[in-house]
C-alpha cells in the first residue's frame, strides 16, 4: 500500500505533488469500486470464497464494469451523470456521487423486453 508523506508540504514541492496525485488516484479507485458495489452486490460484503474463485468473481465484475462503461448508451444506464464524485474546481470541494446513497432496491440489471427469438 502506498502512503502519503506526512505533514503539510509547500504547493508544487515533490512531496506535495506526490500526495495530491496519490489522493486523486485514491479517489478514482474509490469511485470505481463504489459504482461497482452499488450494482454488483456481491462486492458489498466479504467474499466467502476460495481465493481463486474470489479472483474470478472480481475479474468478472471488473470486465463487466469496463464493458458497460465503454459505449455511451450503456454508460448512461450503468453510471449516469452524478454517479461519480467530482471536484468543484472553483473551491476544491468534493461533490459526492449518487453511488454513496444507500438504497435497498438497487438492481444489478434492468429488465429486458421479451424478443421473438429463442
N, C-alpha and C positions, 0 to 999 in steps of 0.2 A: 504494500500500500504506500502510495506516495503521500508525504505530509508537507504542509506548507511551512515556510520559515516562520518562526515565532516572532512576535513583536510587530511594531509598525516600521515601515520602510519608506524611504523617500520615493515619491512618484517618479517612475522612469528608471529606478535602480533595477539591477538584475534580480534581486530578491523580490522586490515589489512586483515586477513584471511576471516573474515566475508564479507568485501567489495569485495574481489576477488571472493568469491563464489557467492555472490549476482549478481555480474557482469556477471559471467558465466551463471547463471540461466536466467538472463535477455536476454542474447544472444541466448540461446536455445529457449525461448519463441518468441523472435523477428524473428528468422529463421523460426520457425514453422508457425507463423502467416503469414509471408511474402510468404512462399511457398503456404499456403492455399489460400491467397488472390490472388496470381498470377494465380491460377487455378479456384477458386470459386469466380467469380467476384462480387457476392453479398456482399462479405466482404470488398470491396473497397470503399464503401460509407456507410453513416449512414443507419441503418436498420429502415425503417419507418413501423414498425410492433408493434403489442401489445407485451408486454414482454413475454408472454407465447409462442407466435409464433416465436419471435426472438430467444428464448431459443431453440426451436425445430430446427430452421434453423442452429444455431451454433452447436448444438449437432450432427446434420446430417453431417455437414461439418467435424467435428472432427472425427466422426466414419468413414466416407469415407476416410479421410486422413490416419487414422490408418490402415484401410483395405488395402489401396493402398501401404502403406509402409511395409506391413507385408511380402510379398513374394519378392524374388529378381527380378523376371520378371516384376512385376508391379512397384516395386520401381524404377527400371531403366528407365521406361517410365514416371512415375509420377514425380520423382525428381532425374534426372541423376546426376552423379558426377559433382561438380561445381555449383550445385544449391544453396547449403547452404554456409554461411560464414564459414571460417576456420581460425584458428590462426596459423601463422608461428611460430613454436616453437623456431627457432633459434634467432628471434629478437622480438617476441611478436606482430608483426604487424598483422592486420586483413585483410584477403583477402576476399573481398565481393563476395557473391554468385550471380548467374545469376538472381535470383528472384527479385533483385533490379532494373534490367533493365526494363524500361517502354516500353512495346510494345503494339501496338494496335490490333494485330492479334492473341492474345492469345486465345486458345480454351480450354475449360474445359475438353473435352473428345476427343479422337481420333476417326476417322471414323472406323466403323467395317465393315468387308466384309459381304455380304449377305450370309445367310446359307439356307440350304434346308428345315429346319423345320419351322413349322408355329406356 
